[in-house]
């Protein structure tokens, strides 16, 4: 299934550029990664083209393009990591609330780190296999496991810790930094084990999601919000909805064959409406009751006409 450009996901860095001269790092990483594959192609040419049977040169050429891409990604990642080590030695990344002004050192270096990461992140994410994304996360300091599925969401690349068995839904945004007005807020985001974050959710900087949590679709957390272990959260901002029982031992034994599918769907709708109704305000409850009565009246009138 194709994915529209607006929903393409993976590791991300903000596009804020405090000073144009930072682009020199961007162009350097492009140049060094292209230079590496040119050297590789020169070696390949010298090794196979002048053989008695130069057909081997063309037979292995498609495979070489695959190797070229891996070389570009690894070269850009290695040199980006070296640059980040130097930059971080000059000014160590730190959490806090900073002024979004070129005179603020933390804001400048945050922008510089993002500029250095941009090219290797773009390369690694456009590779058809996701392991390069995970390698990119790990090299840039994100704590994660190769078994985590983070590739459908937009995930920041610093000050984030993931537990095990984490799944991030499509177009979900997980941030450790955000710009609000004239402020840059950087806070570490921690996501526990067995967490599921549904589509189009926003996890704000500083959020701590406990183990065995589910974050419902289109949910937004608050900066620094703590989500307790074993709960399902939904809403703006995220609020407790119900306890999460999906990770309990033996839950598969509760799943049985259902003959009355329509009856089950009706029961499910009743339960969902009741649970959602409990979280409505008094005004919303009155409006809902009025809409139900109106719908019931229309149904009786249509039945009478028949």
Residue, then its C-alpha position, 0 to 999 in steps of 0.5 A: x500500500x502506498x503512503x502519501x508524502x504527508x504521512x511518510x514516517x521514520x526518524x526525524x529532525x526539526x528543520x530549524x536552521x539558526x545559522x546558514x553556515x551550519x549547512x557546511x556540515x550537511x554538504x560535507x556529509x553528502x560529499x564524503x558519502x558520495x566520495x566513498x562510493x566513487x572510490x568503491x566503483x573505481x576499485x570495482x572497475x579496476x578489478x573486473x573491467x579489464x579481465x578477459x571476460x568483462x561480462x562479469x563487470x555487468x553481471x555483478x553491477x546491479x548488486x554493486x548498486x545495493x552495496x553503494x547504498x549501504x556504503x553511503x549510509x554507513x559512511x554518512x552515519x560514521x562521519x556524522x557520529x564523529x562530528x556529533x562527538x566533537x560538537x557535544x564536547x564543545x557544548x553538551x546537550x542538556x534538558x531544559x527550557x531555552x530562549x529561541x534566539x540565536x544568542x542562546x547557546x543551547x538553541x544554536x547547538x540543538x539546531x547544529x545537531x539536527x543539521x548534522x543528522x539530516x542527511x544520514x537520517x534521510x538516507x537510512x530511512x529510504x533504504x527498503x529494510x528497517x534495520x538501518x533506521x534502528x542503527x541510526x537511532x542507536x548511533x545518535x543516542x536513542x535507547x531502543x531495541x531492534x525488535x521495536x517497530x518505530x518506523x511508521x511514526x515520526x520519532x525524534x533522535x535524542x533524549x528518548x528511551x524505549x523499552x522492549x516490544x514497543x509499537x508506534x502507529x502510523x504518523x504518530x509523533x514522538x518528541x523530546x524537543x518542541x518549540x512553543x512561541x519563543x521557547x525551545x523545550x527539551x525534555x527526555x521522553x521515556x516509553x516503557x515495555x509493551x507499549x502501543x501508541x496508535x495512529x496520529x498521536x502526539x507524545x510531547x517532550x518529557x512524557x513518561x509512558x509506563x509498562x503495558x500502556x496503550x495510547x489511543x489514536x489521535x491522543x496528545x500527552x502534556x509536556x512532562x506527563x506521566x502515564x501509569x502502568x497498565x492503563x489505556x489512555x485517550x483524549x486531548x490531553x491524554x486521560x485514563x480510559x480503562x485498565x489494559x488487560x490485553x497483556x494478562x497471562x492466559x487472555x488467549x483462552x478467553x478468545x472463543x468462536x462466536x456464532x452470533x456475530x451481530x449480537x456480539x457487535x451490538x453488545x460491543x457498541x452498547x459497552x463502548x457507548x456506555x464507557x464513552x458516555x461516562x467521560x462526557x460532560x453534563x452538557x454533552x450527555x444532555x445533547x446525546x440524550x436529545x439526539x437519541x430521542x430525536x433519532x428514535x422518534x424518526x425511526x417510529x415515524x418511518x415505521x408508521x409510514x410503512 
